Amino acid sequence: MSFSINRVMAIATNTFKESIRNRVFIGLMFGALVMIFASLIMSEMVVFDQRKRVIQDFGLFFISFAGVLIAITIGVLLVYNELKRKTIYSLLPKPIHRYEFIVGRYVGIFIILFVMALILSGAWFVVMLLRGVPLQPIFIKAVILILGELAIVSAVAILFSSFSSPVLSGIFTFGIYVLGRQVQFIEELLHAQKGLFVSLPSLKPIGQAVASVFPDLSLFDITMEVLLEVHVGWGYVFGALAYALAYVVVFIIAAAVIFQRRDFV
């Protein structure tokens, strides 16, 4: 039995349908929409020339933050729910590979994140138009890069959920997300003439390991570039997406290998 796109997409479709009805997803989406539109009110509380920045900053932050929470929550619960409801036992004996199950689940999660990004970015664009901020290509690039970051986070969530409990999977995934956002800062400290690793040289190998192994998620955050109106080329965007794809492939392969060896009896 060879790899089948049809089986993967069937699992992905089922995952999407499950996720779209999930109360956590609905709650996070509603909360993010409220905060994005609330930025209209927030912008009235600052000086006139900073209102545009408040709208842009709030929009990007809540698209990213809601996406991370959805990726972690949905990602760590999917496999667990299959085990809890015992539906995994009826699914796996069918003509389907376990790695197809993992890939299908991941594709389904990414589709739900894509839909989330479309809805929230659409709301963000509406708010900017209401505030008189002209739409620019860099806004689309920023949302695409957020999706690249979420692709990595959801792959990490799938990896941990393939062998750990939901609580630990959520903690580990969020921990990697936080460290990933600090990789660039850690690299700067490693090359600095003073600071943490100079004062405590015993920690330097740990810092080097984190900088070498963990994904650098700061690559996907161009909020400052948006606020300062700095040009970001499509070459950078595609390079960052290729970087994300490489990590996604590694994490999903690892998740598939672990899940393949897992005993459900």
C-alpha positions in Angstrom: 0.0 0.0 0.0 1.6 3.2 -1.2 1.2 6.8 0.0 -2.2 8.3 -1.1 -3.0 12.0 -1.4 -6.7 11.1 -1.3 -6.4 9.4 2.1 -4.3 12.3 3.5 -6.9 14.9 2.2 -9.7 12.9 3.6 -8.1 13.1 7.1 -7.3 16.7 6.5 -10.9 17.5 5.6 -12.1 15.7 8.7 -9.6 17.6 10.8 -10.8 20.9 9.4 -14.4 20.1 10.1 -13.6 19.1 13.7 -11.5 22.2 14.3 -14.0 24.6 12.8 -16.6 23.4 15.4 -14.1 23.5 18.3 -15.2 26.0 21.0 -11.6 27.0 21.6 -11.1 27.9 18.0 -14.4 29.9 17.9 -13.5 31.6 21.2 -10.0 32.6 20.1 -11.3 33.9 16.7 -14.0 35.9 18.3 -11.6 37.4 20.9 -9.0 38.3 18.2 -11.7 39.9 16.1 -12.9 42.0 19.0 -9.3 43.1 19.8 -8.6 44.0 16.2 -11.7 46.2 16.0 -11.0 47.5 19.5 -7.7 49.0 18.1 -9.9 51.7 16.5 -10.8 52.8 20.1 -7.2 52.3 21.3 -5.9 54.5 18.5 -8.0 57.4 19.7 -6.1 57.4 23.0 -2.7 58.3 21.4 -1.4 61.3 19.6 -2.6 61.7 16.0 0.6 60.7 14.2 0.8 57.4 16.1 -2.7 56.2 15.4 -1.7 54.3 12.2 1.0 52.5 14.1 -1.3 51.4 16.8 -3.7 49.9 14.2 -0.9 48.1 12.4 0.8 46.8 15.6 -2.4 45.6 17.2 -3.5 43.8 14.0 -0.3 41.9 13.5 0.0 41.0 17.1 -3.4 39.5 17.5 -3.3 37.7 14.1 0.0 36.1 15.3 -1.0 35.5 18.9 -4.4 34.0 18.1 -2.7 31.8 15.5 -0.1 30.5 17.9 -2.8 29.7 20.5 -5.0 27.9 17.9 -2.0 26.0 16.5 -0.9 24.8 19.9 -4.4 24.0 21.3 -5.8 22.2 18.2 -2.4 20.5 17.5 -2.0 19.0 20.9 -5.6 17.9 21.3 -6.3 16.2 18.0 -4.4 12.9 18.5 -5.3 12.9 22.2 -9.0 13.2 21.4 -8.7 10.3 18.9 -7.3 8.2 21.7 -9.8 9.4 24.3 -12.8 8.7 22.1 -11.1 5.4 21.0 -11.7 6.4 17.3 -8.1 5.7 16.6 -8.6 2.0 17.1 -11.2 1.9 14.3 -9.2 4.1 12.0 -5.8 2.5 12.0 -6.9 -1.0 11.0 -8.2 0.5 7.8 -6.0 0.7 4.7 -4.2 3.8 5.9 -0.6 4.3 7.0 0.0 5.9 10.4 2.2 8.6 8.7 -0.7 9.4 6.4 -2.7 10.1 9.6 -0.1 12.4 10.9 0.4 14.3 7.6 -3.4 14.5 7.2 -3.8 15.9 10.6 -1.1 18.5 10.0 -2.6 19.6 6.6 -6.0 20.0 8.3 -4.5 22.2 11.0 -2.7 24.3 8.5 -5.9 24.8 6.5 -7.7 26.0 9.7 -4.8 28.4 10.3 -5.0 29.6 6.8 -8.7 30.3 7.1 -8.0 32.1 10.5 -5.4 34.3 8.8 -7.8 35.2 6.0 -10.6 36.2 8.4 -8.4 38.1 10.8 -6.3 39.8 8.2 -9.5 40.8 6.4 -10.8 42.4 9.6 -7.4 44.1 10.0 -7.6 45.5 6.5 -11.1 46.8 7.1 -10.0 48.6 10.4 -7.0 50.2 8.5 -9.3 51.4 5.8 -11.7 52.9 8.4 -8.7 54.7 10.0 -7.6 55.9 6.6 -4.5 53.8 6.3 -3.8 52.8 2.7 -3.2 49.1 2.1 0.3 48.2 1.0 1.9 44.9 -0.2 4.0 44.7 3.0 0.8 44.0 4.9 0.2 40.9 2.8 3.8 39.8 3.2 3.6 40.2 7.0 0.5 37.9 7.1 2.2 35.3 4.9 5.2 35.3 7.2 3.0 34.8 10.2 1.6 31.7 8.4 5.1 30.5 8.0 5.7 30.8 11.7 2.4 29.1 12.5 3.3 26.2 10.1 6.4 25.5 12.3 4.5 25.9 15.6 1.7 23.5 14.5 4.3 21.0 13.3 6.0 21.1 16.8 2.5 20.6 18.4 1.9 17.6 16.2 5.3 16.2 17.1 4.8 16.4 20.9 1.2 15.2 20.7 2.4 12.0 19.0 3.9 10.8 22.2 3.0 13.1 25.1 0.0 14.3 27.1 -1.9 17.4 26.0 -0.7 19.5 28.9 3.0 18.6 28.5 2.7 18.9 24.7 1.2 22.4 25.1 3.9 23.5 27.5 6.7 22.1 25.4 5.3 23.6 22.2 4.9 27.0 23.8 8.4 26.8 25.3 9.9 26.2 21.8 7.8 29.1 20.5 9.2 31.4 23.1 12.7 30.2 22.7 12.4 30.5 18.9 11.4 34.1 19.2 14.6 34.7 21.3 17.1 32.8 19.0 18.3 36.0 17.3 18.8 37.7 20.7 20.7 34.6 22.0 22.9 34.7 18.9 23.7 38.3 19.7 24.6 37.5 23.3 26.9 34.7 22.1 28.9 37.1 20.0 28.8 40.0 22.5 31.9 41.1 24.5 29.9 41.2 27.7 26.6 39.8 29.0 25.1 36.6 30.2 27.5 34.1 28.4 30.6 36.1 29.3 29.5 36.3 33.0 28.5 32.6 33.0 30.6 30.8 30.4 29.2 27.4 31.5 25.9 28.4 29.9 27.4 29.2 26.5 27.1 25.6 25.2 23.4 25.7 26.0 23.0 29.0 24.2 24.9 27.6 21.2 22.7 24.5 21.2 19.5 26.6 21.3 20.7 28.9 18.5 21.7 25.9 16.3 18.8 23.6 16.8 15.7 25.7 17.5 13.9 27.5 14.6 14.6 31.2 14.5 11.0 32.5 14.6 12.1 36.1 14.7 12.6 35.7 10.9 8.8 35.8 10.5 8.2 38.9 12.5 8.4 42.1 10.4 6.3 44.3 12.6 9.0 46.9 12.9 9.5 47.0 9.2 5.8 47.5 8.8 5.7 50.3 11.4 8.8 52.0 10.0 7.8 51.5 6.4 11.0 49.6 5.5 10.9 47.7 2.3 10.7 43.9 2.6 11.3 42.1 -0.7 9.5 38.9 -1.9 12.9 37.2 -1.9 13.1 37.5 1.8 9.5 36.2 2.2 10.2 33.1 0.0 13.5 32.5 1.7 11.7 32.5 5.1 9.0 30.2 3.8 11.6 27.8 2.5 13.3 27.9 6.0 9.9 27.1 7.6 9.2 24.3 5.2 12.5 22.6 6.1 11.7 22.6 9.8 8.1 21.4 9.1 9.4 18.5 7.1 11.8 17.5 9.9 9.2 17.8 12.6 6.5 15.9 10.7 8.9 13.1 9.8 9.9 12.8 13.4 6.2 12.8 14.5 5.4 10.1 11.9 8.3 7.9 13.0 7.3 8.2 16.7 3.6 7.6 16.0 4.5 4.6 13.8 6.2 2.9 16.8 3.6 3.9 19.3 1.6 1.0 20.9 -2.1 1.8 21.3 -3.1 -1.5 22.9 
